Amino acid sequence: MKKKVVVAVLLVVMLTSSLVFATGENIMLVGDDVNASGIANDLIMLAGITVRTKATGDYAFVMGADVSMEGNISKDAFIAGATVNISDACVVNRDLYVAGADVTIDGSVNRKLFVTADKLIITENSSIMGDAEIYANDIIIGEGAKIYGTVTYTSEAVASIPENIAVNIIEVDTEEKQEKKEEILNRISFLDIGASVFLVMFILLVFPGFSKKVDRIYSKKWIEIVKSIFKGLLALVLGPGIIFVLLISFYGAAIGLLLLLIYMAIIQLATPVAGYTIMRTIFGEKGNKFLLGIVGTLILAILEIVPYVGIIISALSIILTFGVFVSKPRKDKEIIEGTIINQEVMNAETEEPKNVEGTDEMENKEE
């Protein structure tokens, strides 16, 4: 559960640090295949399966399975994906933070580089003006790479680094200590998964209105998922500011404290709520809600403990959950019209026939 709080705090810090200085147009895109270009005066925010960007702006937040960066970022960039490629056309004028499985740095970073990955390649064309802090199993740095700071990595990594580059090796714990840590982490992860499954059952049993709301909004409607991500992003970012203002005011302190508790509760409920919502979006209202809730929660909870990928899944779960709570069911015009028509038919069927005797007399006269 602590992991969700940490991820949420990081998201808020990163996003608010850019939005504080927002003065112009931002570029925000979500989809399967995202291709971004143009100039953003402030923020570039992209999420998708395949993401290609040539956009330029102050800050970049990019997430995807396959990410390629080509644009110039005048301040900081935060990139996460299974495969990440920072091309030779990309320049980050301050710090670059990257999390991924396979990461290739071929561009320029004018301050610090921070990377966590399975495999990292820093090509001979790359240029890093500051330090490079690396947490990876496999590290390859090309002979012509220009790194003016110190490269820091763990002693367990397999590293190929030119002799002219300064290095700082961090000694890892002994194998026995690592095994104990892994055992503790596995127990914590198992408890987190069990707690998430309990929570989704508790929510569905105690709050039946929640499942009805989700079914009404998201049943086989992927567009509502996208809308909720944007709504949740706004709620996640704006929430701390509103809470802070209320807490420092004399009359609003109690409300601010209540909102803070609600805010933290939503973060803790991210896995079960997001899991149930996604499964309802896939299967609709026909499936058993308890079964779908358990399966969706288990899938998300397991993905969240996977290295690197878990951070992305946790972040998206938190954002989607905020969106679910702030979204409201919309009245469907067709359903309303259909209800009115059905009511009229029912009224007509229950009404007794009028002027029966008059009708009989007319028929007799005609005969």
ZAVO-62720 format. One line per 2 residues: their letters; for each residue x, z, y of N, C-alpha, C. Coordinates in steps of 0.2 Angstrom, whole numbers. Example, Ala and Ser with C-alpha at 12.3 -4.5 7.8 and 13.67 -1.06 7.14 Angstrom:
<atoms>
as> 66/39/-28/62/39/-22/66/39/-16  64/35/-11/68/36/-5/64/39/0
</atoms>
This chain:
<atoms>
mk> 4/0/-6/0/0/0/4/0/6  10/3/6/15/4/12/17/-3/14
kk> 18/-8/9/20/-14/10/15/-18/15  9/-17/14/4/-21/18/5/-18/25
vv> 6/-12/26/7/-9/33/13/-12/36  18/-12/32/24/-15/35/24/-23/37
va> 20/-26/32/19/-33/34/15/-34/40  9/-30/40/5/-31/46/9/-29/53
vl> 13/-24/53/17/-22/59/21/-28/61  25/-31/56/29/-36/57/25/-42/60
lv> 20/-43/58/15/-49/60/14/-48/67  11/-41/69/9/-40/75/15/-40/80
vm> 21/-37/78/27/-37/83/29/-44/84  29/-49/79/31/-56/80/27/-59/85
lt> 20/-59/83/15/-63/87/14/-60/94  14/-54/95/13/-51/102/19/-52/106
ss> 25/-52/103/31/-54/107/31/-61/110  28/-65/107/27/-72/109/21/-73/114
lv> 15/-69/112/9/-70/116/10/-66/123  14/-61/124/15/-58/130/18/-63/135
fa> 22/-68/133/24/-72/138/21/-79/138  15/-79/135/11/-85/135/8/-87/142
tg> 10/-93/144/8/-96/150/5/-103/150  5/-106/144/3/-113/143/0/-114/137
en> 0/-121/135/-4/-123/128/1/-121/122  -3/-119/117/0/-118/111/-2/-123/106
im> 2/-123/100/1/-128/95/0/-124/89  -7/-124/86/-9/-120/80/-12/-125/75
lv> -9/-126/69/-12/-130/64/-12/-127/58  -18/-128/54/-18/-125/47/-21/-131/43
gd> -18/-132/37/-21/-137/32/-17/-138/26  -18/-143/22/-14/-144/16/-8/-148/18
dv> -8/-153/22/-3/-157/24/-3/-157/32  2/-153/35/2/-152/42/8/-156/45
na> 7/-160/50/12/-163/54/11/-162/61  16/-159/64/15/-156/71/21/-160/75
sg> 19/-162/81/23/-165/86/21/-163/93  25/-164/98/23/-163/105/26/-157/107
ia> 24/-155/113/27/-149/117/23/-144/118  24/-138/115/21/-132/117/24/-128/122
nd> 21/-126/127/24/-122/132/26/-115/129  23/-112/124/24/-106/122/25/-106/114
li> 19/-106/110/19/-104/103/18/-110/99  22/-110/93/20/-115/88/18/-111/82
ml> 12/-112/79/10/-108/73/7/-113/68  11/-114/63/9/-119/58/8/-115/51
ag> 3/-117/47/3/-115/40/0/-120/36  2/-121/30/0/-127/25/4/-127/19
it> 2/-132/15/6/-133/8/12/-136/10  11/-142/13/17/-146/16/17/-146/23
vr> 22/-144/27/23/-143/34/29/-147/36  27/-152/41/33/-155/44/32/-155/52
tk> 37/-152/55/36/-151/62/42/-154/66  40/-158/72/45/-160/77/43/-157/83
at> 38/-152/83/36/-149/90/41/-145/93  41/-144/99/46/-140/103/42/-135/107
gd> 45/-129/107/41/-123/110/46/-117/111  43/-112/114/47/-106/114/48/-102/108
ya> 43/-101/104/43/-97/98/40/-102/92  42/-101/86/39/-105/80/38/-100/75
fv> 32/-100/72/30/-96/66/27/-101/61  31/-103/56/29/-108/51/29/-105/44
mg> 23/-106/40/23/-104/33/20/-110/29  23/-111/23/21/-116/19/25/-116/12
ad> 22/-120/8/26/-121/1/32/-125/2  32/-131/6/37/-135/8/37/-136/16
vs> 43/-133/19/43/-133/26/49/-137/28  48/-141/33/54/-145/36/53/-144/44
me> 59/-142/47/59/-141/54/64/-146/57  62/-149/63/66/-154/66/66/-153/74
gn> 61/-149/76/60/-148/84/65/-143/86  65/-143/93/69/-138/97/65/-132/98
is> 68/-126/97/65/-120/99/69/-116/104  66/-115/110/70/-112/115/71/-105/114
kd> 68/-101/110/69/-94/109/70/-93/101  65/-90/98/66/-87/91/61/-91/86
af> 63/-92/80/59/-95/75/59/-91/69  53/-90/66/52/-87/60/49/-91/54
ia> 52/-93/49/50/-98/44/50/-95/37  44/-96/34/44/-94/27/41/-99/22
ga> 44/-100/16/41/-105/12/45/-105/5  42/-109/0/46/-110/-6/52/-114/-5
tv> 51/-119/-1/57/-124/0/57/-125/8  63/-123/11/64/-123/18/70/-128/20
ni> 69/-132/24/74/-137/27/74/-137/34  80/-134/37/81/-134/44/85/-140/45
sd> 83/-146/48/86/-152/48/92/-152/54  96/-157/54/101/-158/59/98/-159/66
ac> 92/-161/66/89/-162/73/86/-156/76  86/-150/72/83/-144/74/88/-139/77
vv> 86/-137/83/90/-132/87/86/-126/89  89/-120/86/85/-114/88/90/-110/93
nr> 88/-109/99/92/-107/104/93/-99/104  89/-96/100/91/-88/99/92/-87/92
dl> 87/-83/89/88/-81/82/83/-84/78  86/-86/71/82/-89/66/81/-84/60
yv> 75/-83/58/73/-79/52/70/-83/47  73/-83/41/70/-88/36/70/-84/29
ag> 64/-85/26/63/-82/19/60/-87/15  63/-88/9/61/-94/5/65/-93/-2
ad> 63/-98/-6/67/-98/-13/73/-103/-12  72/-109/-10/77/-114/-9/78/-115/-1
vt> 83/-113/2/84/-114/9/90/-118/11  89/-123/15/95/-127/18/95/-127/25
id> 101/-125/28/102/-125/35/106/-131/37  104/-136/41/108/-141/43/108/-142/50
gs> 105/-138/54/104/-138/61/108/-133/65  106/-131/71/110/-127/75/106/-120/77
vn> 110/-115/76/107/-108/78/112/-105/84  109/-104/90/113/-102/95/114/-95/96
rk> 111/-91/91/113/-84/91/113/-81/83  109/-77/81/110/-74/74/105/-78/69
lf> 108/-78/63/104/-81/57/103/-75/52  97/-75/50/95/-70/45/91/-74/40
vt> 94/-73/33/91/-77/28/90/-72/22  84/-73/19/83/-70/12/80/-75/7
ad> 84/-77/2/82/-83/-2/85/-82/-9  83/-86/-13/86/-87/-20/93/-91/-19
kl> 92/-97/-16/98/-101/-15/98/-103/-8  104/-102/-5/105/-104/2/111/-109/3
ii> 109/-115/6/115/-120/8/115/-121/15  121/-119/18/123/-121/25/127/-127/25
te> 125/-132/27/129/-138/27/135/-139/31  139/-144/30/145/-145/34/143/-147/42
ns> 137/-149/43/135/-151/49/132/-145/54  131/-140/50/127/-134/54/132/-130/59
si> 129/-127/63/132/-123/68/129/-117/70  132/-111/69/129/-104/70/134/-100/75
mg> 131/-99/81/135/-96/86/136/-89/85  132/-85/81/132/-78/80/133/-76/73
da> 131/-70/71/132/-68/64/127/-71/59  129/-71/53/124/-74/48/123/-68/43
ei> 117/-65/42/116/-60/37/112/-63/32  114/-63/26/112/-67/20/110/-62/14
ya> 104/-63/12/102/-59/5/100/-65/1  105/-67/-4/103/-73/-8/107/-72/-14
nd> 105/-75/-20/109/-75/-26/114/-80/-26  113/-86/-23/117/-91/-23/119/-94/-16
ii> 125/-94/-14/126/-96/-7/132/-101/-7  130/-106/-3/135/-112/-3/135/-114/5
ig> 142/-113/7/143/-115/14/148/-121/14  146/-126/18/150/-132/18/157/-131/22
eg> 162/-135/20/168/-135/23/168/-136/31  164/-140/33/164/-141/40/159/-137/44
ak> 156/-132/41/151/-128/45/155/-124/50  151/-123/56/154/-119/61/150/-113/62
iy> 153/-107/60/150/-100/60/155/-96/64  153/-94/70/157/-91/75/157/-83/74
gt> 152/-81/70/151/-74/69/154/-72/62  151/-67/59/153/-64/53/147/-65/48
vt> 149/-68/42/144/-69/36/144/-63/32  138/-60/32/137/-54/28/133/-55/22
yt> 135/-53/16/131/-55/10/132/-49/5  128/-49/-1/129/-44/-6/134/-46/-11
se> 138/-41/-14/143/-42/-19/141/-46/-25  134/-45/-27/132/-48/-33/130/-56/-32
av> 130/-58/-26/129/-65/-25/135/-70/-27  133/-76/-29/138/-81/-31/139/-85/-25
as> 145/-84/-21/146/-87/-15/152/-92/-15  150/-98/-12/156/-103/-10/156/-103/-3
ip> 162/-100/0/162/-100/7/169/-102/9  170/-106/14/177/-108/16/181/-102/19
en> 188/-103/18/192/-97/20/192/-96/27  191/-100/31/191/-99/39/185/-96/41
ia> 181/-94/37/175/-90/40/175/-83/38  174/-79/43/174/-72/42/168/-69/38
vn> 170/-65/33/165/-62/29/165/-55/28  159/-52/27/158/-45/26/154/-44/20
ii> 157/-41/14/153/-40/8/150/-33/7  144/-33/6/140/-27/5/140/-25/-2
ev> 143/-19/-4/143/-17/-11/136/-15/-13  134/-18/-19/127/-16/-22/128/-10/-26
dt> 122/-7/-28/122/-1/-32/124/-3/-39  126/3/-43/128/2/-50/122/-1/-54
ee> 123/-3/-59/117/-6/-64/113/0/-66  115/6/-67/111/11/-69/106/13/-63
kq> 109/13/-57/104/15/-51/99/9/-50  101/3/-51/97/-2/-50/91/-2/-55
ek> 92/0/-61/87/0/-66/82/6/-64  85/11/-62/80/17/-60/76/15/-54
ke> 79/11/-49/75/9/-43/69/4/-46  71/-1/-50/66/-6/-53/61/-2/-57
ei> 63/3/-60/58/7/-64/53/10/-59  55/13/-54/51/17/-49/46/11/-46
ln> 49/6/-44/46/1/-40/40/-2/-45  42/-3/-51/37/-6/-56/31/-1/-56
ri> 32/6/-57/27/11/-57/23/10/-51  26/10/-45/22/10/-39/18/3/-38
sf> 21/-2/-41/17/-9/-41/11/-8/-45  12/-5/-51/6/-4/-56/1/0/-53
ld> 3/5/-49/-2/10/-46/-6/6/-41  -2/2/-37/-5/-2/-31/-10/-7/-34
ig> -9/-10/-40/-13/-15/-43/-20/-11/-45  -19/-5/-49/-24/-1/-51/-29/1/-45
as> -26/3/-40/-29/6/-34/-33/0/-31  -30/-6/-31/-34/-12/-28/-40/-14/-32
vf> -39/-14/-39/-45/-15/-43/-51/-10/-42  -49/-3/-42/-53/2/-41/-57/1/-34
lv> -53/-1/-29/-56/-2/-22/-62/-8/-22  -60/-13/-26/-65/-19/-26/-71/-17/-29
mf> -71/-13/-35/-77/-10/-38/-80/-6/-34  -77/-1/-30/-80/4/-26/-84/0/-20
il> -81/-5/-17/-84/-8/-12/-90/-12/-14  -90/-15/-20/-96/-19/-22/-101/-15/-25
lv> -100/-9/-27/-105/-4/-29/-108/0/-24  -104/2/-19/-107/7/-14/-109/3/-8
fp> -106/-3/-7/-108/-7/-1/-111/-14/-3  -117/-14/-6/-119/-21/-8/-120/-26/-2
gf> -121/-23/4/-122/-28/9/-115/-32/11  -110/-29/9/-103/-33/10/-103/-39/5
sk> -105/-39/-1/-105/-44/-5/-110/-50/-3  -116/-47/-1/-121/-52/2/-118/-56/8
kv> -114/-52/12/-112/-55/18/-106/-61/16  -102/-59/12/-97/-64/9/-100/-70/6
dr> -105/-69/2/-109/-74/-1/-112/-79/4  -115/-76/9/-119/-79/14/-114/-84/18
iy> -108/-81/19/-103/-85/24/-99/-90/20  -96/-87/14/-90/-91/11/-92/-95/5
sk> -98/-94/2/-99/-97/-4/-98/-105/-4  -93/-107/-7/-90/-114/-8/-90/-117/-1
kw> -87/-113/4/-86/-116/11/-79/-115/13  -74/-119/11/-67/-118/13/-66/-118/21
ie> -70/-122/24/-70/-122/31/-70/-115/34  -75/-111/31/-76/-104/34/-69/-100/33
iv> -66/-101/27/-59/-98/26/-54/-99/32  -54/-106/34/-49/-108/39/-51/-104/46
ks> -58/-104/47/-60/-101/53/-59/-93/53  -59/-90/47/-58/-83/47/-51/-82/48
if> -46/-86/46/-39/-85/47/-38/-85/54  -41/-89/58/-40/-89/65/-43/-83/69
kg> -49/-81/66/-52/-75/69/-48/-69/67  -46/-69/61/-42/-63/59/-35/-62/63
ll> -32/-68/64/-26/-68/68/-27/-65/75  -32/-67/78/-34/-64/85/-35/-56/84
al> -39/-54/79/-41/-47/78/-35/-43/77  -30/-46/73/-24/-42/71/-20/-41/77
vl> -19/-47/81/-14/-46/87/-17/-42/92  -24/-44/94/-27/-40/100/-29/-33/98
gp> -30/-31/92/-32/-25/90/-28/-19/93  -21/-19/92/-17/-14/94/-17/-13/101
gi> -17/-18/105/-17/-18/112/-24/-14/115  -29/-16/112/-36/-13/114/-35/-6/112
if> -33/-4/106/-33/3/104/-28/7/108  -22/4/110/-18/8/114/-21/9/121
vl> -24/4/124/-27/6/131/-33/11/130  -37/11/125/-42/16/124/-38/23/123
li> -33/24/119/-30/30/117/-27/33/124  -24/29/128/-21/32/134/-26/34/140
sf> -33/32/139/-38/33/143/-41/40/142  -44/43/146/-47/50/145/-53/49/141
yg> -58/45/143/-64/44/140/-64/40/134  -59/36/133/-59/31/127/-55/33/121
aa> -51/39/122/-47/42/117/-50/42/110  -56/45/110/-60/46/103/-61/39/100
ig> -64/35/104/-65/28/102/-59/25/99  -53/25/103/-47/22/101/-45/25/95
ll> -45/32/93/-43/35/87/-47/32/81  -54/31/82/-58/29/77/-56/21/76
ll> -55/17/81/-53/10/80/-46/10/76  -42/15/78/-35/15/74/-36/16/67
li> -41/21/65/-42/22/58/-45/16/54  -50/13/58/-53/7/55/-48/1/54
ym> -44/0/59/-38/-5/59/-34/-4/53  -32/3/52/-27/4/46/-31/3/39
ai> -37/5/39/-42/4/33/-42/-3/31  -43/-7/36/-44/-14/35/-38/-17/31
iq> -32/-15/34/-25/-17/31/-25/-15/24  -27/-9/22/-27/-6/15/-31/-10/11
la> -37/-12/14/-42/-16/10/-41/-23/9  -35/-26/11/-33/-33/12/-34/-36/5
tp> -31/-33/0/-30/-37/-7/-37/-37/-10  -41/-32/-11/-48/-33/-14/-52/-37/-10
va> -53/-36/-3/-57/-40/1/-55/-48/1  -49/-49/2/-47/-56/1/-48/-59/-6
gy> -46/-55/-11/-47/-58/-18/-54/-60/-19  -59/-55/-17/-66/-57/-19/-68/-63/-15
ti> -66/-63/-8/-68/-68/-4/-66/-75/-6  -60/-75/-8/-57/-82/-11/-61/-84/-17
mr> -62/-79/-22/-65/-81/-28/-73/-83/-27  -76/-80/-22/-83/-82/-20/-83/-89/-17
ti> -78/-91/-13/-77/-97/-10/-76/-103/-16  -72/-101/-21/-71/-106/-26/-77/-107/-31
fg> -80/-101/-33/-85/-102/-38/-92/-101/-35  -93/-99/-29/-100/-99/-26/-103/-92/-29
ek> -110/-92/-28/-114/-86/-29/-116/-85/-36  -115/-90/-41/-117/-90/-47/-113/-85/-52
gn> -107/-84/-51/-103/-80/-55/-104/-73/-54  -102/-69/-59/-103/-62/-59/-98/-59/-53
kf> -101/-55/-48/-97/-53/-43/-92/-48/-45  -93/-44/-49/-88/-39/-52/-83/-42/-55
ll> -84/-47/-60/-79/-50/-63/-75/-54/-58  -78/-58/-54/-74/-62/-49/-70/-57/-44
gi> -73/-52/-42/-69/-47/-38/-63/-44/-42  -63/-42/-48/-58/-40/-52/-52/-45/-53
vg> -54/-51/-55/-50/-57/-56/-46/-59/-50  -50/-59/-44/-47/-61/-38/-42/-56/-36
tl> -44/-50/-36/-39/-44/-34/-33/-44/-38  -34/-45/-45/-28/-45/-49/-23/-50/-48
il> -26/-56/-46/-21/-62/-45/-17/-61/-38  -21/-59/-33/-17/-57/-27/-12/-52/-27
ai> -14/-46/-31/-10/-40/-32/-4/-42/-35  -4/-46/-40/2/-48/-44/6/-53/-40
le> 3/-58/-36/7/-62/-32/11/-58/-26  8/-53/-24/11/-49/-19/17/-45/-20
iv> 18/-44/-27/24/-41/-29/30/-46/-31  28/-53/-31/33/-58/-32/38/-58/-26
py> 45/-58/-27/49/-58/-21/48/-64/-17  49/-64/-11/48/-69/-6/41/-71/-5
vg> 38/-74/-10/31/-76/-10/26/-71/-8  28/-65/-11/23/-59/-9/22/-57/-2
ii> 27/-58/2/27/-57/9/22/-62/12  22/-68/10/17/-73/13/10/-72/11
is> 9/-70/4/3/-69/2/0/-62/5  4/-57/6/2/-51/9/-1/-52/16
al> 3/-56/20/2/-58/27/-5/-62/27  -6/-67/23/-12/-71/23/-18/-67/21
si> -17/-62/16/-22/-58/14/-25/-53/20  -20/-50/24/-22/-46/29/-26/-50/35
il> -23/-56/36/-26/-60/41/-33/-62/39  -34/-64/33/-41/-66/31/-45/-60/30
tf> -43/-54/29/-47/-49/28/-50/-47/35  -46/-47/40/-48/-46/47/-53/-51/49
gv> -52/-57/47/-57/-62/49/-64/-61/45  -64/-58/39/-70/-57/35/-74/-51/39
fv> -70/-46/41/-74/-41/45/-77/-43/51  -73/-47/55/-76/-49/62/-81/-55/61
sk> -81/-58/56/-86/-64/55/-93/-62/54  -98/-65/57/-105/-64/56/-108/-70/52
pr> -113/-68/48/-117/-74/45/-121/-78/50  -121/-84/49/-125/-88/53/-131/-90/50
kd> -136/-91/54/-143/-93/52/-143/-100/50  -144/-102/44/-144/-109/42/-151/-112/44
ke> -151/-117/48/-157/-120/51/-161/-123/45  -158/-126/40/-162/-129/35/-165/-124/31
ii> -162/-118/30/-165/-112/26/-171/-110/30  -170/-109/36/-176/-106/40/-182/-111/40
eg> -181/-118/41/-186/-122/41/-189/-122/34  -185/-122/29/-188/-122/22/-192/-116/21
ti> -190/-110/23/-194/-104/23/-201/-105/26  -201/-108/32/-207/-108/36/-212/-113/32
in> -209/-119/30/-213/-123/26/-216/-120/20  -212/-116/16/-214/-113/10/-220/-108/12
qe> -219/-104/17/-224/-99/19/-230/-103/21  -230/-109/24/-236/-112/26/-240/-115/20
vm> -236/-117/15/-239/-119/8/-242/-113/5  -239/-107/5/-242/-101/2/-248/-99/5
na> -248/-100/12/-254/-98/16/-260/-102/14  -258/-109/13/-263/-114/12/-266/-113/5
et> -262/-111/0/-265/-110/-7/-269/-104/-7  -267/-99/-3/-271/-92/-3/-278/-93/1
ee> -278/-97/5/-284/-98/9/-290/-100/5  -296/-97/7/-302/-99/3/-305/-106/6
pk> -308/-110/2/-310/-117/5/-316/-115/10  -316/-119/15/-321/-118/20/-327/-123/20
nv> -333/-122/22/-338/-127/23/-340/-130/16  -340/-126/11/-341/-129/4/-348/-132/4
eg> -353/-127/7/-360/-129/6/-362/-135/11  -358/-135/16/-359/-141/21/-357/-148/18
td> -352/-147/14/-349/-153/11/-354/-155/5  -357/-151/2/-362/-153/-4/-368/-156/-1
em> -370/-153/5/-376/-156/8/-375/-164/10  -369/-165/13/-367/-172/15/-367/-176/9
en> -364/-174/4/-364/-178/-2/-371/-180/-5  -376/-175/-4/-382/-176/-7/-386/-181/-2
ke> -385/-181/4/-388/-185/9/-385/-193/8  -379/-193/6/-376/-200/5/-379/-203/-1
e> -381/-199/-6/-384/-201/-12/-391/-203/-11
</atoms>
